[in-house]
Amino acid sequence: MKAITRQKTLAEIEKMLEKHSRVFLVGCGTCATMCRTGGKDEVLGMSKRLAGLGKTVTGSVVVPTVCDAQDREALSENAEAIRQADCILVMACAYGVQTMALYTEKPVYPALDTLFMGQEMSPGLFSEVCVQ
């Protein structure tokens, strides 16, 4: 079972980040990668879109699972890039965003909307199991 997500619109993200000019990006190597909403390609794409908005991306990482203690390691390994950032934009489910926020004093924002918990029936087709 996976958290099924979709990316927020660029306008929503721009509004959330309006007070910040320097952003660190975090993607999820599990659910968001499977949904194609927060894996390596999507983090790279978001970096380019943020640059187009005049934001500086100080760095990025795709954590194998954002919703566990690996967040702490990812923050530690990227401490300098995070220190340079005004905030962290997380491309993971809501639980991953909340978990990331436990390990930093920086403002943490969600780049994705969590839709439901689901199973992948075929590539890109998900069956809703739980709306939580």
DSSP file with accessible surface (Angstrom, degrees, kcal/mol):
  #  RESIDUE AA STRUCTURE BP1 BP2  ACC     N-H-->O    O-->H-N    N-H-->O    O-->H-N    TCO  KAPPA ALPHA  PHI   PSI    X-CA   Y-CA   Z-CA
    1    1 A M              0   0  131      0, 0.0     2,-0.3     0, 0.0   118,-0.2   0.000 360.0 360.0 360.0 138.9    0.0    0.0    0.0
    2    2 A K  E     -A  118   0A  71    116,-2.9   116,-3.1    29,-0.1     2,-0.6  -0.919 360.0-106.3-130.7 155.7    1.3    3.4   -0.9
    3    3 A A  E     -A  117   0A   5     -2,-0.3     2,-0.5   114,-0.2   114,-0.2  -0.738  36.8-144.9 -80.4 120.7    0.4    7.1   -0.3
    4    4 A I  E     +A  116   0A   8    112,-3.2   111,-3.3    -2,-0.6   112,-1.1  -0.801  28.3 173.7 -93.6 124.6   -1.0    8.3   -3.6
    5    5 A T  E     -A  114   0A   8     -2,-0.5     2,-0.3   109,-0.2   109,-0.2  -0.820  24.0-157.4-128.7 164.6   -0.1   12.0   -4.3
    6    6 A R  E     -A  113   0A 139    107,-2.0   107,-3.2    -2,-0.3     2,-0.2  -0.980  33.7-102.7-138.5 151.2   -0.4   14.7   -6.9
    7    7 A Q  E     -A  112   0A  56     -2,-0.3   105,-0.3   105,-0.2     3,-0.1  -0.478  33.9-119.8 -72.7 141.2    1.8   17.8   -7.3
    8    8 A K        -     0   0   35    103,-3.0    -1,-0.1    -2,-0.2     2,-0.0  -0.364  42.5 -90.4 -66.9 160.5    0.3   21.1   -6.1
    9    9 A T     >  -     0   0   80      1,-0.1     4,-2.2    -2,-0.1     5,-0.2  -0.359  31.4-115.5 -69.9 157.3    0.1   23.7   -8.8
   10   10 A L  H  > S+     0   0   61      1,-0.2     4,-3.1     2,-0.2     5,-0.2   0.877 117.8  57.4 -61.9 -34.0    3.0   26.0   -9.4
   11   11 A A  H  > S+     0   0   66      2,-0.2     4,-2.1     1,-0.2    -1,-0.2   0.906 106.4  48.5 -63.6 -41.3    0.8   28.9   -8.3
   12   12 A E  H  > S+     0   0   82      2,-0.2     4,-2.1     1,-0.2    -1,-0.2   0.921 114.0  46.1 -63.5 -44.0    0.1   27.2   -4.9
   13   13 A I  H  X S+     0   0    1     -4,-2.2     4,-2.2     2,-0.2    -2,-0.2   0.923 110.3  53.2 -66.4 -42.5    3.8   26.5   -4.4
   14   14 A E  H  < S+     0   0   93     -4,-3.1     4,-0.4     1,-0.2    -1,-0.2   0.913 109.4  49.6 -58.8 -42.5    4.7   30.1   -5.3
   15   15 A K  H >< S+     0   0  136     -4,-2.1     3,-1.1     1,-0.2     4,-0.2   0.925 110.6  49.6 -63.2 -44.6    2.2   31.4   -2.8
   16   16 A M  H 3< S+     0   0   50     -4,-2.1     3,-0.4     1,-0.2    -1,-0.2   0.865 117.9  40.2 -60.3 -37.9    3.6   29.2    0.0
   17   17 A L  T >< S+     0   0    0     -4,-2.2     3,-2.5     1,-0.2    -1,-0.2   0.304  78.9 113.9 -96.5  10.3    7.1   30.2   -0.8
   18   18 A E  T <  S+     0   0  115     -3,-1.1    -1,-0.2    -4,-0.4    -2,-0.1   0.778  79.9  47.1 -58.5 -28.3    6.5   33.9   -1.4
   19   19 A K  T 3  S+     0   0  180     -3,-0.4     2,-0.4    -4,-0.2    -1,-0.3   0.411 105.9  72.7 -91.4   1.7    8.5   35.0    1.7
   20   20 A H    <   +     0   0   28     -3,-2.5     3,-0.1     1,-0.1    65,-0.0  -0.945  45.6 176.7-121.9 139.8   11.4   32.7    0.9
   21   21 A S  S    S+     0   0   65     -2,-0.4    35,-3.2     1,-0.2     2,-0.5   0.630  72.3  57.7-111.0 -19.5   14.0   33.1   -1.8
   22   22 A R  E     -c   56   0B  80     33,-0.2    64,-3.2    35,-0.1    65,-1.2  -0.963  67.1-177.8-121.4 122.8   16.3   30.1   -1.0
   23   23 A V  E     -cd  57  87B   0     33,-2.9    35,-2.0    -2,-0.5    36,-0.7  -0.935  20.2-154.5-126.2 139.0   14.8   26.6   -1.0
   24   24 A F  E     -cd  59  88B   0     63,-2.1    65,-2.8    -2,-0.4     2,-0.4  -0.938  23.3-144.1-107.1 134.5   16.1   23.1   -0.3
   25   25 A L  E     -cd  60  89B   0     34,-2.3    36,-1.6    -2,-0.4     2,-0.4  -0.826  14.3-170.9-104.5 138.8   14.1   20.3   -2.0
   26   26 A V  E     -cd  61  90B   1     63,-2.4    65,-4.0    -2,-0.4     2,-0.2  -0.995   7.1-173.7-127.3 126.4   13.4   16.8   -0.6
   27   27 A G  E     -cd  62  91B   0     34,-2.9    36,-2.4    -2,-0.4     2,-0.5  -0.703  22.2-120.6-111.3 168.6   11.9   14.0   -2.6
   28   28 A C  E     -c   63   0B  10     10,-1.4     5,-0.5    63,-1.0    10,-0.2  -0.944   7.8-158.2-114.3 127.5   10.7   10.6   -1.7
   29   29 A G  S    S+     0   0   33     34,-3.5    36,-0.2    -2,-0.5    -1,-0.1   0.428  83.8  40.1 -82.4   0.5   12.2    7.5   -3.3
   30   30 A T  S  > S+     0   0   42     33,-0.3     4,-2.4     8,-0.1     5,-0.2   0.586 122.9   9.1-112.8 -95.5    9.1    5.3   -2.5
   31   31 A C  H  > S+     0   0   26      1,-0.2     4,-2.4     2,-0.2   -26,-0.2   0.915 130.5  46.1 -60.3 -50.1    5.5    6.4   -2.9
   32   32 A A  H  4>S+     0   0    1      1,-0.2     5,-2.9     2,-0.2     6,-1.5   0.842 112.5  51.8 -66.7 -31.2    6.1    9.8   -4.6
   33   33 A T  H >45S+     0   0   57     -5,-0.5     3,-1.1     5,-0.3    -1,-0.2   0.943 110.2  48.9 -66.6 -44.4    8.6    8.2   -7.0
   34   34 A M  H 3<5S+     0   0   38     -4,-2.4    -2,-0.2     1,-0.3    90,-0.2   0.894 114.0  45.6 -62.2 -37.8    6.0    5.5   -7.9
   35   35 A C  T 3<5S-     0   0   20     -4,-2.4    -1,-0.3    -5,-0.2    -2,-0.2   0.518 109.9-125.3 -80.8  -6.5    3.3    8.2   -8.4
   36   36 A R  T < 5S+     0   0  161     -3,-1.1    -3,-0.2    -4,-0.5    -2,-0.1   0.885  83.6 107.5  60.1  41.6    5.8   10.3  -10.5
   37   37 A T  S   <S+     0   0   11     -5,-2.9    -4,-0.2    -6,-0.1    -5,-0.1   0.505  88.1  10.2-120.8 -12.1    5.2   13.2   -8.2
   38   38 A G  S    S+     0   0    0     -6,-1.5   -10,-1.4   -10,-0.2    -5,-0.3   0.201  90.4 113.0-161.0  27.0    8.4   13.5   -6.1
   39   39 A G  S  > S-     0   0    0     -7,-0.6     4,-2.7    -6,-0.2     5,-0.2  -0.117  86.1 -71.3 -88.5-166.7   11.2   11.2   -7.4
   40   40 A K  H  > S+     0   0  163      1,-0.2     4,-2.3     2,-0.2     5,-0.2   0.910 132.2  47.3 -56.5 -47.4   14.5   12.3   -8.9
   41   41 A D  H  > S+     0   0  128      1,-0.2     4,-2.4     2,-0.2    -1,-0.2   0.907 114.2  47.0 -63.3 -40.6   13.0   13.5  -12.2
   42   42 A E  H  > S+     0   0   35      2,-0.2     4,-2.7     1,-0.2    -1,-0.2   0.877 110.3  52.2 -71.8 -36.1   10.3   15.5  -10.5
   43   43 A V  H  X S+     0   0    5     -4,-2.7     4,-2.4     2,-0.2    -2,-0.2   0.931 111.2  48.1 -64.1 -43.3   12.7   17.0   -8.0
   44   44 A L  H  X S+     0   0   98     -4,-2.3     4,-1.9    -5,-0.2    -2,-0.2   0.932 112.4  49.0 -61.5 -44.1   14.9   18.2  -10.9
   45   45 A G  H  X S+     0   0   17     -4,-2.4     4,-2.3     1,-0.2    -2,-0.2   0.907 110.6  50.2 -62.5 -40.4   11.8   19.6  -12.7
   46   46 A M  H  X S+     0   0    1     -4,-2.7     4,-3.0     1,-0.2     5,-0.2   0.900 106.2  56.3 -65.7 -38.3   10.7   21.4   -9.5
   47   47 A S  H  X S+     0   0   34     -4,-2.4     4,-2.2     1,-0.2    -1,-0.2   0.931 109.5  46.1 -58.4 -43.5   14.2   22.9   -9.2
   48   48 A K  H  X S+     0   0  141     -4,-1.9     4,-1.9     2,-0.2    -1,-0.2   0.903 112.3  50.0 -67.2 -40.5   13.9   24.3  -12.7
   49   49 A R  H  X S+     0   0   90     -4,-2.3     4,-0.8     2,-0.2    -2,-0.2   0.905 110.5  49.8 -66.1 -39.6   10.4   25.6  -12.1
   50   50 A L  H ><>S+     0   0    0     -4,-3.0     5,-2.6     1,-0.2     3,-0.8   0.903 108.0  53.4 -65.2 -39.8   11.5   27.3   -8.9
   51   51 A A  H ><5S+     0   0   59     -4,-2.2     3,-1.9     1,-0.3    -1,-0.2   0.897 104.1  56.9 -60.2 -38.0   14.5   28.9  -10.7
   52   52 A G  H 3<5S+     0   0   70     -4,-1.9    -1,-0.3     1,-0.3    -2,-0.2   0.747 104.2  53.0 -64.3 -22.2   12.0   30.3  -13.2
   53   53 A L  T <<5S-     0   0   49     -4,-0.8    -1,-0.3    -3,-0.8    -2,-0.2   0.353 126.3-102.7 -91.1   2.9   10.2   31.9  -10.2
   54   54 A G  T < 5S+     0   0   61     -3,-1.9     2,-0.2     1,-0.3    -3,-0.2   0.594  77.4 138.7  86.7  11.1   13.5   33.6   -9.2
   55   55 A K      < -     0   0   29     -5,-2.6     2,-0.6    -6,-0.1    -1,-0.3  -0.610  49.1-134.6 -87.6 150.0   14.1   31.1   -6.3
   56   56 A T  E     -c   22   0B  69    -35,-3.2   -33,-2.9    -2,-0.2     2,-0.7  -0.920  10.7-148.9-102.3 124.1   17.5   29.7   -5.5
   57   57 A V  E     -c   23   0B  35     -2,-0.6   -33,-0.2   -35,-0.2     3,-0.1  -0.855   8.2-167.9 -92.7 113.9   17.6   26.0   -4.9
   58   58 A T  E     -     0   0B  23    -35,-2.0     2,-0.3    -2,-0.7   -34,-0.2   0.665  61.8 -47.5 -78.2 -16.8   20.4   25.4   -2.4
   59   59 A G  E     -c   24   0B  20    -36,-0.7   -34,-2.3    22,-0.1     2,-0.3  -0.935  52.3-138.8 166.4 176.4   20.4   21.7   -2.9
   60   60 A S  E     -c   25   0B  60     -2,-0.3     2,-0.3   -36,-0.2   -34,-0.2  -0.987   8.4-171.5-157.0 160.5   18.2   18.6   -3.1
   61   61 A V  E     -c   26   0B  30    -36,-1.6   -34,-2.9    -2,-0.3     2,-0.6  -0.979  18.4-144.1-152.4 145.8   18.0   15.0   -2.0
   62   62 A V  E     -c   27   0B  39     -2,-0.3   -34,-0.2   -36,-0.2   -23,-0.1  -0.971  24.7-155.3-111.7 110.9   15.6   12.1   -2.7
   63   63 A V  E     -c   28   0B   3    -36,-2.4   -34,-3.5    -2,-0.6     3,-0.3  -0.668  21.5-124.4 -85.6 139.3   15.4   10.1    0.5
   64   64 A P  S    S+     0   0   79      0, 0.0     2,-0.3     0, 0.0    -1,-0.1   0.915 101.1   2.4 -50.8 -46.0   14.4    6.4    0.2
   65   65 A T    >   -     0   0   32    -36,-0.2     3,-0.8   -37,-0.1     5,-0.3  -0.915  64.1-165.8-142.3 115.3   11.5    6.9    2.5
   66   66 A V  T 3  S+     0   0    1     -2,-0.3     5,-0.2    -3,-0.3    -1,-0.1   0.730  81.5  71.5 -72.8 -19.5   10.8   10.4    3.8
   67   67 A C  T 3  S+     0   0   51     32,-0.1    -1,-0.2     3,-0.1     2,-0.2   0.119  95.3  53.7 -90.4  25.7    8.4    9.1    6.5
   68   68 A D  S X  S-     0   0   61     -3,-0.8     3,-2.0    28,-0.1     4,-0.2  -0.793 105.7 -70.8-142.8-170.4   11.0    7.5    8.7
   69   69 A A  T >> S+     0   0   61      1,-0.3     3,-1.0    -2,-0.2     4,-0.9   0.580 108.8  85.7 -66.4  -8.6   14.2    8.3   10.6
   70   70 A Q  H 3> S+     0   0   69     -5,-0.3     4,-2.5     1,-0.2    -1,-0.3   0.750  76.3  73.0 -64.3 -19.0   16.2    8.5    7.3
   71   71 A D  H <> S+     0   0    0     -3,-2.0     4,-2.6     1,-0.2    -1,-0.2   0.920  92.2  53.4 -57.3 -44.3   15.1   12.1    7.3
   72   72 A R  H <> S+     0   0  151     -3,-1.0     4,-2.2    -4,-0.2    -1,-0.2   0.916 110.0  47.1 -60.0 -42.9   17.5   12.9   10.1
   73   73 A E  H  X S+     0   0  119     -4,-0.9     4,-2.9     2,-0.2    -1,-0.2   0.919 110.9  51.8 -63.7 -43.8   20.4   11.4    8.1
   74   74 A A  H  X S+     0   0    7     -4,-2.5     4,-1.2     1,-0.2    -2,-0.2   0.905 110.9  47.7 -61.8 -40.5   19.4   13.2    4.9
   75   75 A L  H  < S+     0   0   18     -4,-2.6    -1,-0.2     2,-0.2     7,-0.2   0.918 113.0  48.7 -66.4 -40.9   19.3   16.5    6.8
   76   76 A S  H >< S+     0   0   89     -4,-2.2     3,-1.3     1,-0.2    -2,-0.2   0.928 111.0  49.0 -64.0 -45.7   22.7   15.8    8.4
   77   77 A E  H 3< S+     0   0  142     -4,-2.9    -1,-0.2     1,-0.3    -2,-0.2   0.732 120.1  38.1 -67.2 -22.6   24.3   14.8    5.1
   78   78 A N  T 3X S+     0   0   38     -4,-1.2     4,-2.5    -5,-0.2     5,-0.3   0.028  78.1 128.9-115.3  26.9   23.0   18.0    3.5
   79   79 A A  H <> S+     0   0   56     -3,-1.3     4,-2.7     1,-0.2     5,-0.2   0.850  71.2  48.8 -56.2 -42.3   23.4   20.3    6.5
   80   80 A E  H  > S+     0   0   97      2,-0.2     4,-1.8     1,-0.2    -1,-0.2   0.936 112.9  46.2 -68.1 -44.9   25.3   23.1    4.6
   81   81 A A  H  > S+     0   0   19      1,-0.2     4,-0.6     2,-0.2    -1,-0.2   0.889 115.5  47.7 -64.3 -36.1   22.8   23.3    1.8
   82   82 A I  H >< S+     0   0   12     -4,-2.5     3,-1.1    -7,-0.2    -2,-0.2   0.899 106.9  56.3 -71.2 -39.3   20.0   23.3    4.2
   83   83 A R  H 3< S+     0   0  154     -4,-2.7    -1,-0.2    -5,-0.3    -2,-0.2   0.891 106.7  51.2 -58.8 -36.1   21.7   26.0    6.4
   84   84 A Q  H 3< S+     0   0   70     -4,-1.8    -1,-0.3    -5,-0.2    -2,-0.2   0.671  98.3  87.6 -75.3 -16.1   21.8   28.2    3.3
   85   85 A A    <<  -     0   0    1     -3,-1.1   -62,-0.2    -4,-0.6     3,-0.1  -0.519  66.5-149.1 -86.5 152.8   18.1   27.7    2.6
   86   86 A D  S    S-     0   0   56    -64,-3.2     2,-0.3     1,-0.2   -63,-0.2   0.704  81.9  -6.7 -84.0 -26.6   15.2   29.7    4.0
   87   87 A C  E     -d   23   0B   0    -65,-1.2   -63,-2.1    19,-0.2     2,-0.4  -0.954  66.6-112.9-158.5 173.9   12.9   26.7    3.9
   88   88 A I  E     -de  24 108B   0     19,-2.6    21,-2.9    -2,-0.3     2,-0.6  -0.981  17.8-157.3-122.1 129.0   12.5   23.1    2.9
   89   89 A L  E     -de  25 109B   0    -65,-2.8   -63,-2.4    -2,-0.4     2,-0.5  -0.944  15.1-155.4-106.5 120.6   10.0   22.0    0.2
   90   90 A V  E     -de  26 110B   0     19,-3.1    21,-2.8    -2,-0.6     2,-1.0  -0.862  14.0-162.2-107.0 124.9    9.1   18.4    0.5
   91   91 A M  E     +d   27   0B   0    -65,-4.0   -63,-1.0    -2,-0.5     2,-0.3  -0.662  62.2  87.9-102.4  72.9    7.8   16.3   -2.4
   92   92 A A  S    S-     0   0    1     -2,-1.0    20,-0.4   -65,-0.2    19,-0.2  -0.904  85.0 -65.4-153.0 178.0    6.3   13.5   -0.4
   93   93 A C     >  -     0   0   23     -2,-0.3     4,-2.1     1,-0.1     5,-0.2  -0.109  56.9 -96.0 -68.0 171.0    3.0   12.6    1.3
   94   94 A A  H  > S+     0   0   51      1,-0.2     4,-2.5     2,-0.2     5,-0.2   0.874 126.0  54.7 -59.3 -37.4    1.7   14.6    4.3
   95   95 A Y  H  > S+     0   0  142      1,-0.2     4,-2.5     2,-0.2    -1,-0.2   0.911 107.3  50.5 -64.8 -39.0    3.2   12.1    6.7
   96   96 A G  H  > S+     0   0    0      2,-0.2     4,-2.6     1,-0.2    -2,-0.2   0.897 109.5  50.9 -64.3 -38.4    6.6   12.6    5.1
   97   97 A V  H  X S+     0   0   16     -4,-2.1     4,-2.1     2,-0.2    -2,-0.2   0.946 112.1  46.7 -64.2 -46.2    6.3   16.4    5.4
   98   98 A Q  H  X S+     0   0  128     -4,-2.5     4,-0.9     1,-0.2    -2,-0.2   0.905 112.4  50.1 -63.8 -39.5    5.3   16.1    9.1
   99   99 A T  H >X S+     0   0    8     -4,-2.5     3,-0.9     1,-0.2     4,-0.5   0.931 109.5  50.9 -65.7 -44.1    8.2   13.7    9.7
  100  100 A M  H >< S+     0   0    0     -4,-2.6     3,-1.6     1,-0.2    -1,-0.2   0.909 104.8  58.0 -58.5 -40.9   10.7   16.0    8.0
  101  101 A A  H >< S+     0   0   46     -4,-2.1     3,-1.0     1,-0.3    -1,-0.2   0.759  94.3  67.0 -64.4 -22.9    9.5   18.9   10.1
  102  102 A L  H << S+     0   0  132     -4,-0.9    -1,-0.3    -3,-0.9    -2,-0.2   0.764 102.5  46.4 -65.2 -25.5   10.4   17.0   13.3
  103  103 A Y  T << S+     0   0   65     -3,-1.6     2,-0.3    -4,-0.5    -1,-0.2   0.239 109.4  50.5-107.9  11.7   14.1   17.2   12.5
  104  104 A T    <   -     0   0   27     -3,-1.0     4,-0.1    -4,-0.2   -32,-0.0  -0.993  56.9-146.8-148.4 154.6   14.6   20.9   11.5
  105  105 A E  S    S+     0   0  195     -2,-0.3    -1,-0.1     2,-0.1     3,-0.1   0.509  75.2 102.6 -92.5  -9.8   13.8   24.4   12.7
  106  106 A K  S    S-     0   0   61      1,-0.1   -19,-0.2   -19,-0.0    -2,-0.1  -0.401  88.8 -96.0 -70.1 150.5   13.4   25.5    9.1
  107  107 A P        -     0   0   52      0, 0.0   -19,-2.6     0, 0.0     2,-0.5  -0.463  41.8-152.9 -63.3 137.3    9.9   26.1    7.8
  108  108 A V  E     -e   88   0B  27    -21,-0.2   -19,-0.2    -2,-0.1    -7,-0.0  -0.973  12.0-170.9-120.0 128.5    8.8   22.9    5.9
  109  109 A Y  E     -e   89   0B  57    -21,-2.9   -19,-3.1    -2,-0.5     2,-0.4  -0.927  21.3-122.3-122.1 147.0    6.2   23.1    3.1
  110  110 A P  E     -e   90   0B  40      0, 0.0   -19,-0.2     0, 0.0   -94,-0.1  -0.702  17.3-175.4 -87.9 130.6    4.3   20.4    1.1
  111  111 A A  S    S+     0   0    0    -21,-2.8  -103,-3.0    -2,-0.4     2,-0.3   0.527  70.8  56.5 -94.3  -8.7    4.7   20.3   -2.6
  112  112 A L  E    S-A    7   0A   5    -22,-0.6     2,-0.5   -20,-0.4  -105,-0.2  -0.860  72.4-134.4-123.2 157.2    2.2   17.5   -3.0
  113  113 A D  E     -A    6   0A  37   -107,-3.2  -107,-2.0    -2,-0.3     2,-0.6  -0.934  23.5-134.8-104.1 132.1   -1.4   16.8   -2.0
  114  114 A T  E     +A    5   0A  51     -2,-0.5  -109,-0.2  -109,-0.2     3,-0.1  -0.792  25.0 178.9 -87.1 122.8   -2.0   13.4   -0.5
  115  115 A L  E     -     0   0A  63   -111,-3.3     2,-0.3    -2,-0.6  -110,-0.2   0.888  52.0 -51.1 -91.9 -49.5   -5.1   11.9   -2.1
  116  116 A F  E     -A    4   0A  34   -112,-1.1  -112,-3.2  -114,-0.0     2,-0.4  -0.969  54.2 -84.5-173.7 171.9   -5.5    8.4   -0.5
  117  117 A M  E     +AB   3 130A  33     13,-3.5    12,-3.1    -2,-0.3    13,-1.9  -0.823  62.1 157.7 -91.5 134.0   -3.7    5.2    0.4
  118  118 A G  E     -AB   2 128A   0   -116,-3.1  -116,-2.9    -2,-0.4     2,-0.4  -0.918  41.0-117.1-151.4 175.3   -3.8    2.9   -2.5
  119  119 A Q  E     - B   0 127A 103      8,-2.0     8,-3.0    -2,-0.3     2,-0.7  -0.938  32.8-118.4-117.6 142.9   -2.5   -0.1   -4.4
  120  120 A E  E     - B   0 126A  81     -2,-0.4     6,-0.2     6,-0.2    -2,-0.0  -0.720  27.9-179.2 -82.8 118.1   -1.0    0.1   -7.9
  121  121 A M  E    S-     0   0A 117      4,-3.0    -1,-0.2    -2,-0.7     5,-0.2   0.840  72.9 -17.3 -85.1 -37.8   -3.2   -2.1  -10.2
  122  122 A S  E >  S- B   0 125A  56      3,-1.3     3,-3.0     0, 0.0    -1,-0.4  -0.930 106.2 -49.7-156.2 167.2   -1.1   -1.4  -13.3
  123  123 A P  T 3  S-     0   0  113      0, 0.0     3,-0.1     0, 0.0   -89,-0.0  -0.183 128.7  -3.1 -50.6 117.0    1.5    1.3  -14.1
  124  124 A G  T 3  S+     0   0   45    -90,-0.2     2,-0.6     1,-0.2   -89,-0.0   0.401 108.8 107.8  83.1  -1.4   -0.1    4.6  -13.2
  125  125 A L  E <   -B  122   0A 100     -3,-3.0    -4,-3.0     2,-0.0    -3,-1.3  -0.941  48.4-173.2-114.4 118.2   -3.4    3.1  -12.2
  126  126 A F  E     -B  120   0A  47     -2,-0.6     2,-0.5    -6,-0.2    -6,-0.2  -0.886  17.1-146.9-117.0 141.5   -4.2    3.1   -8.5
  127  127 A S  E     -B  119   0A  49     -8,-3.0    -8,-2.0    -2,-0.4     2,-0.3  -0.905  27.2-120.7-105.2 126.4   -7.0    1.6   -6.5
  128  128 A E  E     +B  118   0A 108     -2,-0.5   -10,-0.2   -10,-0.2     3,-0.1  -0.487  37.8 165.8 -69.4 129.3   -8.2    3.5   -3.4
  129  129 A V  E     +     0   0A  70    -12,-3.1     2,-0.3     1,-0.4   -11,-0.2   0.705  68.1   2.8-109.6 -37.5   -7.8    1.4   -0.3
  130  130 A C  E     -B  117   0A  53    -13,-1.9   -13,-3.5     1,-0.1    -1,-0.4  -0.966  44.8-158.5-156.3 132.8   -8.2    4.1    2.5
  131  131 A V              0   0   99     -2,-0.3    -1,-0.1   -15,-0.2   -13,-0.0   0.523 360.0 360.0 -88.0  -6.5   -8.8    7.8    2.4
  132  132 A Q              0   0  170    -15,-0.1    -2,-0.0   -16,-0.0   -16,-0.0   0.951 360.0 360.0  49.3 360.0   -7.3    8.2    5.9
